[in-house]
Amino acid sequence: MNDRREYLIRDAYVLTMDADVGDVAGGDVHVRNGAIAAVGRALEAPGAELIDGSGMLVLPGFVETHWHVWTALLRSLSGDREEHGYFPTSRTVGAFYSAEDMYAAGRLAAAEAIHSGITFVHDWCHNVRSPDHADAALRALRETGVRARFSYGSPTGASADTSIDLRDFGRLHDGWSEYANDGLLTLGLAWRGAASPVTLREYDAAKERGLPISVHANNFPTSAGGIQQLANRGLLTPGLQVIHAVWCTPEEIRALAENRVSVSLSPYSELRIGFGFPIAADLVAAGVTVGLSVDTTTLSGNADMFAIMKAIQNIENGRARDEFKMTARRVLELATIDGARSMGLGGVIGSLSPGKRADLIMVNTRAVNLGVFTEPAHLLVEAAQPANVDTVMIDGRIVKRAGQLTGIDAGEVIDAAARAYAALRQRSGWSWPAQI
């Protein structure tokens, strides 16, 4: 990873996402020892490297809250027929993944995340086929310098009666100091729900170790009621994350709020696969902490948090037939401070508050798709694109500058991913959609 340095970003429009500080036009951000030292105007920081912020929007890095990173090699491979749908493709091809495929996919996903302004990724790894697979996925996260939670899951397609490798799960946790990457990486459980006594033992194992748990629930109409079943069994506990929650009763939403359970929404995968429309406004109105996610680029195609924010706003306003149902500023909160809170990191990242870690991005408003400086939150949600991200800083280290990744050889990462994909395609014998 790149070394940390002391920086002073000068004369930017700063969206702190801290309600007590607000926005600072013509503002400065002082970064020291990997943390936000100060935000204000005309700051003094002798010896700090100056970064010109003119024409830039500076804000916290985006917090991604649920991504099957290993599927990065299967980008846009959810086809047009049932046999080439997401679940047949991922479950069949996933069985042929080697540890090196996990590494290649992880580096590609992390590089795309950083390029796109995402500084935190929740790697929901439901294809841990061996200890080597887990180690390779973690190595990719560690080498790229992204901040992440690695949630340990079962091999894709595994029966609910087949346990994850609890011994390996414990091995990782017991030796986590070797993986933590100076505090950037944390460990959790990618839970399959209360599907069997086996999965309940997995839940208990994570609880005994004090590790966070995340679970998919109420995604299909046929899975409605799953959250209520968890509540009835006393499994909705503070810190749990529920993914999708598209088909919820008012009682289930209330149970989520009362038990301080967060929800991760991924509008593009939820729409593309036919789950239905995300219910962000209903959840937010009830007091549920909501984060936004990529889910899988097999369905979503890319990792574009700008587009994800835009989709959430437009879906909610369209559902309500109300131009003002969900504001751009509120959606931006979901992608930053609320996303951090949903991952248990609200005191660490998600806002440019003095004392928090320096995860931030600089968006260049002088690009042709922006061009005029109007309302900052609206520009970010409605007009900006990953290509507009000029600079990315994670924990005080610059990982993208002047539009270029600094600690990652993008060409080498892409070439390695292409080789892994080609070998995986041949090894699996999967009947892929026709390709030119």
C-alpha positions as MATLAB code, in Angstrom:
seq = 'MNDRREYLIRDAYVLTMDADVGDVAGGDVHVRNGAIAAVGRALEAPGAELIDGSGMLVLPGFVETHWHVWTALLRSLSGDREEHGYFPTSRTVGAFYSAEDMYAAGRLAAAEAIHSGITFVHDWCHNVRSPDHADAALRALRETGVRARFSYGSPTGASADTSIDLRDFGRLHDGWSEYANDGLLTLGLAWRGAASPVTLREYDAAKERGLPISVHANNFPTSAGGIQQLANRGLLTPGLQVIHAVWCTPEEIRALAENRVSVSLSPYSELRIGFGFPIAADLVAAGVTVGLSVDTTTLSGNADMFAIMKAIQNIENGRARDEFKMTARRVLELATIDGARSMGLGGVIGSLSPGKRADLIMVNTRAVNLGVFTEPAHLLVEAAQPANVDTVMIDGRIVKRAGQLTGIDAGEVIDAAARAYAALRQRSGWSWPAQI';
ca = [
       0.000    0.000    0.000;
       0.990    3.605   -0.473;
       2.389    5.458    2.519;
       0.270    7.864    4.514;
       1.187   11.531    4.249;
      -0.151   14.764    5.646;
      -2.447   16.591    3.205;
      -4.347   19.851    3.031;
      -7.102   19.976    0.435;
      -7.613   23.649   -0.323;
     -10.620   25.609   -1.629;
     -13.097   22.810   -2.398;
     -16.820   22.493   -1.854;
     -16.882   20.109    1.116;
     -19.925   17.963    1.870;
     -18.987   16.655    5.298;
     -22.184   14.575    5.761;
     -21.869   15.570    9.417;
     -25.105   17.227   10.509;
     -23.267   19.397   13.032;
     -20.779   20.719   10.463;
     -22.762   20.768    7.227;
     -21.315   21.858    3.894;
     -18.349   24.189    3.626;
     -18.086   26.186    0.395;
     -14.513   27.225   -0.362;
     -13.468   24.797    2.329;
     -10.305   22.983    3.340;
      -9.781   19.460    4.672;
      -6.682   18.679    6.717;
      -5.642   15.003    6.824;
      -2.984   13.838    9.260;
      -1.965   10.360   10.451;
      -4.741    8.790    8.405;
      -7.486   10.824   10.072;
      -9.514   13.961    9.450;
      -7.687   16.597   11.507;
      -9.877   19.586   10.636;
     -12.459   20.940    8.195;
     -12.948   24.654    7.677;
     -11.770   27.675    5.737;
      -8.244   29.069    5.500;
      -6.782   26.229    7.556;
      -3.077   26.238    8.332;
      -1.077   23.021    8.131;
       2.643   23.759    7.812;
       4.461   20.987    6.026;
       1.338   19.339    4.617;
       1.164   18.564    0.912;
      -1.327   20.941   -0.719;
      -4.020   19.511   -2.989;
      -5.925   21.961   -5.156;
      -9.637   21.510   -4.483;
     -10.939   24.207   -6.794;
     -13.792   22.896   -8.908;
     -13.980   19.775   -6.748;
     -16.673   18.300   -4.532;
     -15.050   16.632   -1.520;
     -17.125   14.133    0.421;
     -16.774   10.870    2.334;
     -15.981    7.806    0.259;
     -18.996    5.699   -0.618;
     -19.824    2.795    1.686;
     -20.896   -0.352   -0.161;
     -22.821   -2.744    2.086;
     -23.213   -6.114    0.280;
     -21.235   -7.423   -2.694;
     -20.526  -10.980   -3.823;
     -17.049   -9.960   -4.869;
     -16.082  -13.394   -6.161;
     -18.636  -13.052   -8.996;
     -16.644  -10.206  -10.577;
     -15.360  -12.721  -13.141;
     -18.983  -13.339  -14.201;
     -19.797   -9.729  -15.074;
     -23.031   -9.365  -17.080;
     -23.345  -13.135  -17.532;
     -26.912  -13.369  -16.309;
     -28.381  -14.218  -19.699;
     -31.723  -13.965  -21.450;
     -32.980  -17.498  -20.813;
     -33.728  -19.333  -17.591;
     -30.830  -21.747  -17.995;
     -28.455  -18.784  -18.155;
     -29.989  -16.879  -15.235;
     -28.012  -15.628  -12.274;
     -28.539  -18.592   -9.963;
     -27.788  -21.375  -12.506;
     -24.729  -19.492  -13.724;
     -23.235  -18.536  -10.376;
     -23.954  -21.830   -8.641;
     -22.704  -24.039  -11.451;
     -19.625  -22.057  -12.460;
     -18.862  -21.141   -8.849;
     -18.204  -24.808   -8.093;
     -15.170  -24.657  -10.398;
     -13.547  -21.606   -8.778;
      -9.965  -22.038   -7.671;
      -8.327  -19.956   -4.964;
      -6.548  -17.982   -7.682;
      -9.913  -17.197   -9.285;
     -11.018  -15.715   -5.964;
      -7.879  -13.588   -5.946;
      -8.320  -12.395   -9.534;
     -11.982  -11.546   -8.936;
     -11.218   -9.778   -5.681;
      -8.577   -7.551   -7.209;
     -10.825   -6.653  -10.150;
     -13.734   -5.780   -7.868;
     -11.596   -3.758   -5.455;
      -9.946   -1.860   -8.309;
     -13.363   -1.006   -9.741;
     -14.615    0.037   -6.306;
     -11.730    2.455   -5.783;
     -12.018    3.791   -9.332;
     -15.722    4.468   -8.674;
     -15.236    6.239   -5.336;
     -16.231    3.304   -3.124;
     -13.847    3.178   -0.182;
     -15.583    0.439    1.856;
     -16.808   -2.897    0.507;
     -18.790   -5.601    2.267;
     -17.461   -8.772    0.642;
     -20.342  -11.218    1.197;
     -18.356  -14.283    0.222;
     -20.758  -17.163   -0.351;
     -18.181  -19.292   -2.163;
     -15.582  -20.183    0.452;
     -14.642  -23.612   -0.871;
     -11.513  -24.089    1.250;
      -9.191  -22.188    3.596;
      -7.111  -21.314    0.539;
     -10.149  -19.707   -1.104;
     -10.746  -17.539    1.971;
      -7.082  -16.567    2.183;
      -6.950  -15.655   -1.513;
     -10.050  -13.451   -1.264;
      -8.577  -11.699    1.748;
      -5.212  -11.281    0.036;
      -6.918   -9.402   -2.799;
      -8.617   -7.021   -0.384;
      -5.419   -6.519    1.575;
      -3.194   -5.810   -1.423;
      -5.558   -3.290   -3.020;
      -5.887   -1.247    0.170;
      -9.676   -1.033    0.230;
     -11.502   -0.933    3.566;
     -13.777   -3.960    3.850;
     -15.674   -6.485    5.881;
     -15.123  -10.070    4.740;
     -18.199  -12.126    5.578;
     -17.356  -15.814    5.563;
     -19.948  -18.011    3.839;
     -20.574  -21.491    2.523;
     -19.562  -22.759   -0.912;
     -22.120  -21.580   -3.426;
     -24.955  -24.054   -3.894;
     -24.185  -25.919   -0.673;
     -27.071  -27.598    1.115;
     -28.357  -25.975    4.297;
     -27.418  -29.234    6.001;
     -23.747  -28.759    5.078;
     -21.902  -26.518    7.499;
     -19.393  -23.863    6.651;
     -15.908  -24.772    7.798;
     -16.304  -23.603   11.392;
     -12.742  -24.598   12.212;
     -11.430  -22.357    9.426;
     -13.817  -19.570   10.451;
     -12.319  -19.780   13.931;
      -8.792  -19.946   12.525;
      -9.302  -16.670   10.708;
     -10.787  -14.945   13.732;
      -8.124  -16.218   16.118;
      -5.372  -15.012   13.788;
      -7.116  -11.920   12.510;
      -4.201   -9.653   13.336;
      -2.443  -11.205   10.334;
      -5.322  -10.252    8.024;
      -6.620   -6.962    9.431;
      -4.335   -4.801    7.295;
      -3.803   -2.114    9.913;
      -7.485   -2.131   10.829;
      -8.868   -1.836    7.294;
     -10.358   -5.341    7.248;
     -12.874   -6.930    9.600;
     -14.543  -10.345    9.725;
     -18.221  -11.358    9.756;
     -20.575  -14.210    8.911;
     -22.452  -14.514    5.608;
     -25.368  -16.385    7.159;
     -27.862  -18.510    5.226;
     -30.656  -17.910    7.729;
     -32.458  -20.238   10.120;
     -32.730  -22.917    7.473;
     -31.506  -25.880    9.546;
     -29.844  -26.842   12.834;
     -26.546  -26.538   10.945;
     -27.076  -22.906    9.992;
     -28.250  -22.113   13.509;
     -24.937  -23.479   14.822;
     -23.161  -21.126   12.422;
     -25.166  -18.220   13.856;
     -24.221  -19.250   17.380;
     -20.547  -19.545   16.425;
     -20.496  -15.975   15.148;
     -22.364  -14.705   18.200;
     -19.968  -16.458   20.570;
     -17.081  -14.682   18.861;
     -18.833  -11.319   18.807;
     -18.758  -11.156   15.013;
     -21.378   -9.339   12.896;
     -23.942  -11.388   10.986;
     -25.631  -10.656    7.668;
     -28.495  -12.543    5.991;
     -30.661  -12.367    2.859;
     -34.379  -12.228    3.652;
     -37.721  -11.396    2.031;
     -36.235  -11.000   -1.432;
     -38.806  -13.058   -3.413;
     -42.567  -12.858   -2.818;
     -42.323  -16.535   -1.883;
     -39.834  -15.669    0.873;
     -42.114  -13.061    2.464;
     -42.475  -13.621    6.179;
     -38.858  -14.605    6.657;
     -38.077  -11.556    8.771;
     -41.063  -12.278   11.004;
     -39.830  -15.837   11.484;
     -36.432  -14.502   12.563;
     -38.157  -12.120   14.976;
     -40.308  -14.920   16.412;
     -37.175  -16.970   17.112;
     -35.322  -14.100   18.755;
     -32.761  -13.899   15.943;
     -33.327  -10.242   15.041;
     -30.674   -8.681   17.238;
     -28.900   -5.308   17.168;
     -26.145   -5.233   14.571;
     -27.712   -7.867   12.313;
     -27.896   -6.840    8.649;
     -30.782   -7.984    6.438;
     -30.258   -7.879    2.674;
     -32.990   -6.925    0.175;
     -36.114   -6.989    2.430;
     -38.232   -6.175   -0.625;
     -41.384   -7.980    0.497;
     -42.003   -6.753    4.055;
     -45.144   -6.314    6.072;
     -45.496   -3.186    8.238;
     -45.000   -5.444   11.245;
     -41.708   -6.750    9.875;
     -40.455   -3.236    9.168;
     -41.362   -2.278   12.710;
     -39.501   -5.333   14.045;
     -36.390   -4.320   12.090;
     -36.511   -0.835   13.573;
     -37.247   -1.948   17.130;
     -34.384   -4.456   17.083;
     -31.935   -1.987   15.465;
     -31.398   -4.249   12.446;
     -30.019   -2.552    9.329;
     -31.006   -3.257    5.718;
     -28.893   -3.304    2.563;
     -30.617   -2.445   -0.729;
     -29.259   -3.176   -4.211;
     -31.726   -1.635   -6.672;
     -30.111   -2.798   -9.894;
     -29.918   -6.472   -8.953;
     -33.358   -6.358   -7.324;
     -34.861   -4.944  -10.509;
     -32.784   -7.012  -12.954;
     -33.562  -10.367  -11.359;
     -37.205   -9.529  -10.735;
     -37.290   -9.393   -6.933;
     -39.329   -6.201   -7.126;
     -38.825   -2.598   -6.103;
     -36.670   -1.692   -3.091;
     -38.631    0.004   -0.308;
     -36.044    2.504    0.895;
     -38.528    5.235    1.822;
     -40.681    2.894    3.932;
     -37.655    1.608    5.807;
     -36.167    5.067    6.382;
     -39.506    6.449    7.558;
     -39.724    3.673   10.153;
     -36.240    4.465   11.484;
     -34.398    1.532    9.922;
     -30.765    2.283    9.022;
     -30.347    1.630    5.297;
     -27.202    1.129    3.225;
     -26.767    0.688   -0.529;
     -25.011   -2.083   -2.395;
     -23.718   -3.477   -5.671;
     -24.752   -7.086   -4.875;
     -23.206   -8.765   -7.926;
     -21.931   -7.398  -11.208;
     -23.274  -10.577  -12.813;
     -26.617   -8.765  -12.582;
     -25.806   -5.094  -12.038;
     -23.022   -4.952  -14.637;
     -20.866   -2.497  -12.700;
     -20.141   -0.957   -9.320;
     -21.502    2.558   -9.838;
     -22.723    4.081   -6.565;
     -23.767    7.261   -8.373;
     -26.188    5.231  -10.494;
     -27.348    3.253   -7.447;
     -28.227    6.490   -5.634;
     -30.048    7.812   -8.689;
     -32.040    4.592   -9.006;
     -33.109    4.669   -5.352;
     -34.307    8.266   -5.600;
     -36.166    7.734   -8.853;
     -37.783    4.484   -7.726;
     -39.048    6.049   -4.518;
     -40.350    9.184   -6.210;
     -41.962    7.063   -8.905;
     -43.615    4.719   -6.400;
     -44.976    7.688   -4.466;
     -45.797    9.740   -7.590;
     -44.099   12.549   -5.747;
     -41.106   14.503   -7.084;
     -40.013   15.251   -3.516;
     -40.527   11.891   -1.769;
     -36.796   11.181   -1.377;
     -34.345   14.030   -1.693;
     -30.914   13.818   -3.255;
     -29.338   14.734    0.075;
     -31.141   11.891    1.840;
     -29.990    9.364   -0.743;
     -26.428   10.654   -0.439;
     -26.652    9.953    3.293;
     -27.577    6.332    2.540;
     -24.413    5.984    0.444;
     -22.143    7.531    3.085;
     -22.948    8.051    6.766;
     -25.965    5.739    6.967;
     -24.089    3.055    5.052;
     -21.291    3.340    7.606;
     -23.767    3.146   10.480;
     -25.382    0.075    8.924;
     -21.986   -1.669    8.972;
     -21.249   -0.655   12.568;
     -18.682    1.928   11.439;
     -20.566    5.175   11.976;
     -17.965    6.339   14.471;
     -15.085    5.524   12.124;
     -16.037    6.570    8.567;
     -19.003    7.932    6.602;
     -18.540   11.629    7.347;
     -15.671   14.115    7.263;
     -15.746   14.666   10.995;
     -12.518   15.495   12.841;
     -11.139   12.340   14.408;
     -12.655    9.920   11.902;
     -10.494    8.006    9.470;
      -9.723    9.844    6.241;
     -11.776    7.932    3.673;
     -12.778   10.580    1.127;
     -13.235   11.286   -2.549;
     -12.856   14.326   -4.769;
     -15.290   14.684   -7.688;
     -14.271   16.953  -10.551;
     -17.175   19.180  -11.605;
     -15.332   20.452  -14.680;
     -16.218   17.385  -16.760;
     -18.586   17.746  -19.692;
     -21.353   15.744  -17.999;
     -21.306   18.229  -15.096;
     -19.869   21.480  -16.409;
     -21.920   23.953  -14.394;
     -21.789   24.033  -10.608;
     -25.408   24.020   -9.443;
     -26.623   22.099   -6.372;
     -23.905   19.741   -5.094;
     -26.025   16.882   -3.719;
     -28.168   16.829   -6.853;
     -25.081   16.839   -9.066;
     -23.691   13.829   -7.235;
     -26.917   11.812   -7.285;
     -28.277   12.776  -10.688;
     -25.326   13.651  -12.935;
     -21.972   12.379  -11.681;
     -20.305    9.184  -12.891;
     -17.308    7.113  -11.727;
     -15.146    8.799  -14.369;
     -15.663   12.098  -12.512;
     -13.885   10.743   -9.418;
     -10.531   12.495   -9.535;
      -9.028   11.471   -6.191;
      -9.723    8.716   -3.664;
      -8.193    8.502   -0.204;
      -8.542    5.520    2.140;
      -7.253    5.808    5.696;
      -5.173    8.800    4.672;
      -3.547    7.048    1.693;
      -4.178    8.302   -1.843;
      -5.253    5.318   -3.950;
      -6.517    7.282   -6.966;
      -5.232   10.649   -8.167;
      -5.897   12.692  -11.288;
      -8.265    9.946  -12.393;
      -5.663    7.156  -12.179;
      -5.276    4.338   -9.664;
      -2.008    4.822   -7.810;
      -1.417    1.569   -5.919;
      -2.908   -0.858   -8.428;
      -1.695   -1.733  -11.908;
      -5.113   -1.676  -13.572;
      -3.864   -3.242  -16.798;
      -2.284   -6.169  -14.961;
      -5.421   -6.694  -12.861;
      -7.616   -6.727  -15.976;
      -5.308   -9.113  -17.828;
      -5.219  -11.497  -14.859;
      -9.012  -11.433  -14.580;
      -9.381  -12.140  -18.299;
      -7.045  -15.132  -18.038;
      -8.904  -16.453  -15.009;
     -12.243  -16.062  -16.774;
     -11.037  -17.889  -19.884;
      -9.652  -20.797  -17.851;
     -12.783  -20.944  -15.703;
     -14.994  -21.046  -18.764;
     -13.022  -23.954  -20.206;
     -12.769  -25.833  -16.905;
     -16.446  -25.563  -16.032;
     -17.814  -26.685  -19.402;
     -20.736  -24.361  -18.748;
     -23.015  -23.606  -21.678;
     -22.349  -19.888  -21.882;
     -24.489  -17.454  -23.851;
     -23.273  -16.873  -27.403;
     -20.331  -14.495  -27.579;
     -18.898  -12.528  -30.459;
];
